[in-house]
Amino acid sequence: MSQPDARRKLIAETWTAAWDRGEVDALDALLSPDYRRRKDLADEGQGLTEFKAAVVATRSAFPDLSTTIDEIVVEADRAAVRWHSSGRHERSFLGVPATHRRVEVCGATFARFEDDRVVEEFVTWDPSALMAALGIISVGQDR
């Protein structure tokens, strides 16, 4: 198996284990102990321990969470992952009490590998879409 194919397979298997089944220790096979997850260049980001805790918290609030990887592109030491997730909001999330609404969000993750592990990711998604799906805010309406 080529290195890009092996990386695509590892990303897909790890995401399914962590996001769909809550097996966050599976992330250790993909992410470096020095891993940082960032929203932008100014963001200090989350380390591996904080990211695992965020996955656990998200899965607690959305116990039926399902994440679909729409596309993985790997080139040299970079990977781009386009994804979407859906689940029902059954417990408090970011201070928002359970709404029991089904929500769907989508985004993209851009990763940088060193050797066989991801050391840095930049994640793009629209949190306001989640808040709108939960009925917390309104977006896209004329006033």
C-alpha positions as CSV (number, residue, x, y, z in Angstrom):
1,M,0.0,0.0,0.0
2,S,1.4,3.4,-0.9
3,Q,2.0,6.0,1.8
4,P,-0.9,8.2,0.7
5,D,-3.3,5.2,0.7
6,A,-2.0,4.1,4.1
7,R,-2.6,7.6,5.5
8,R,-6.1,7.8,4.0
9,K,-6.9,4.4,5.5
10,L,-5.5,5.4,8.9
11,I,-7.5,8.7,8.9
12,A,-10.7,7.0,8.0
13,E,-10.3,4.2,10.5
14,T,-9.3,6.5,13.3
15,W,-12.1,9.0,12.7
16,T,-14.7,6.3,12.7
17,A,-13.3,4.8,16.0
18,A,-13.1,8.2,17.8
19,W,-16.1,10.2,16.5
20,D,-18.6,7.3,15.8
21,R,-17.7,4.9,18.6
22,G,-16.1,7.2,21.2
23,E,-12.8,5.2,21.2
24,V,-10.7,8.3,21.7
25,D,-7.5,6.3,22.4
26,A,-7.6,5.3,18.7
27,L,-6.4,8.8,18.1
28,D,-3.0,7.8,19.5
29,A,-2.3,5.9,16.3
30,L,-2.9,9.0,14.1
31,L,-2.0,12.0,16.2
32,S,1.4,12.9,17.6
33,P,1.9,13.5,21.3
34,D,2.8,17.1,20.2
35,Y,-0.4,17.4,18.3
36,R,-2.2,20.8,18.0
37,R,-5.7,21.4,16.7
38,R,-6.3,25.0,15.6
39,K,-9.0,27.2,14.1
40,D,-6.6,29.8,12.7
41,L,-3.0,30.8,12.9
42,A,-3.5,33.0,16.0
43,D,-5.2,30.1,17.9
44,E,-3.0,28.3,20.4
45,G,-5.2,25.3,19.8
46,Q,-5.9,22.1,21.6
47,G,-3.4,19.4,22.5
48,L,-4.1,15.7,22.2
49,T,-5.6,15.4,25.7
50,E,-7.9,18.4,25.2
51,F,-9.0,17.2,21.8
52,K,-9.9,13.7,23.2
53,A,-11.9,15.4,26.0
54,A,-13.7,17.5,23.4
55,V,-14.6,14.4,21.4
56,V,-15.9,12.7,24.6
57,A,-18.0,15.8,25.5
58,T,-19.4,16.0,22.0
59,R,-20.3,12.4,22.0
60,S,-21.9,12.7,25.4
61,A,-24.2,15.5,24.1
62,F,-24.8,13.7,20.8
63,P,-24.7,10.0,21.7
64,D,-25.8,8.8,18.3
65,L,-23.2,11.1,16.6
66,S,-22.2,9.8,13.1
67,T,-19.4,11.4,11.1
68,T,-19.1,10.7,7.4
69,I,-15.8,11.5,5.6
70,D,-16.8,12.8,2.2
71,E,-13.3,13.1,0.8
72,I,-9.7,12.6,1.9
73,V,-6.9,14.1,-0.3
74,V,-3.3,13.2,0.7
75,E,-0.3,14.8,-0.9
76,A,3.2,14.5,0.6
77,D,3.0,15.5,4.3
78,R,-0.5,17.1,4.0
79,A,-4.0,15.8,4.1
80,A,-7.3,17.4,3.6
81,V,-10.5,15.9,4.9
82,R,-14.0,17.1,4.0
83,W,-16.6,15.7,6.4
84,H,-20.1,16.0,7.8
85,S,-21.6,14.9,11.1
86,S,-25.1,14.4,12.4
87,G,-26.6,13.5,15.7
88,R,-29.4,14.2,18.2
89,H,-28.7,16.7,21.0
90,E,-29.6,14.6,24.1
91,R,-27.4,16.2,26.8
92,S,-26.0,19.7,27.6
93,F,-23.4,20.9,25.1
94,L,-21.4,24.1,25.6
95,G,-23.8,25.2,28.2
96,V,-26.8,24.6,26.0
97,P,-29.4,22.3,27.6
98,A,-30.6,19.3,25.5
99,T,-32.9,20.3,22.7
100,H,-33.5,16.8,21.4
101,R,-33.1,18.2,17.9
102,R,-31.3,16.4,15.2
103,V,-28.4,18.5,13.8
104,E,-26.0,18.3,10.9
105,V,-22.8,20.2,10.5
106,C,-20.0,20.0,8.0
107,G,-16.4,21.2,7.7
108,A,-12.9,20.5,6.5
109,T,-9.8,19.5,8.4
110,F,-6.3,20.2,7.0
111,A,-3.5,18.1,8.6
112,R,0.2,18.1,8.5
113,F,2.1,14.9,9.1
114,E,5.6,14.5,10.5
115,D,6.7,10.9,9.9
116,D,3.5,8.8,10.4
117,R,1.6,11.0,12.7
118,V,-0.3,14.3,12.4
119,V,1.3,17.1,14.4
120,E,-1.1,19.9,13.4
121,E,-4.6,20.3,12.1
122,F,-6.5,23.4,11.0
123,V,-10.3,22.8,11.3
124,T,-12.9,24.9,9.5
125,W,-16.6,24.6,10.2
126,D,-19.4,27.0,11.0
127,P,-20.4,26.8,14.7
128,S,-23.3,29.2,14.0
129,A,-24.8,26.5,11.8
130,L,-24.8,24.2,14.9
131,M,-26.3,26.9,17.1
132,A,-29.0,27.6,14.5
133,A,-29.8,23.9,14.2
134,L,-30.2,23.7,18.0
135,G,-32.6,26.7,17.8
136,I,-30.2,28.9,19.8
137,I,-29.7,31.6,17.2
138,S,-31.3,32.5,13.8
139,V,-29.1,32.9,10.7
140,G,-29.9,33.9,7.2
141,Q,-33.2,35.7,8.0
142,D,-34.1,39.1,6.8
143,R,-34.8,41.6,9.5
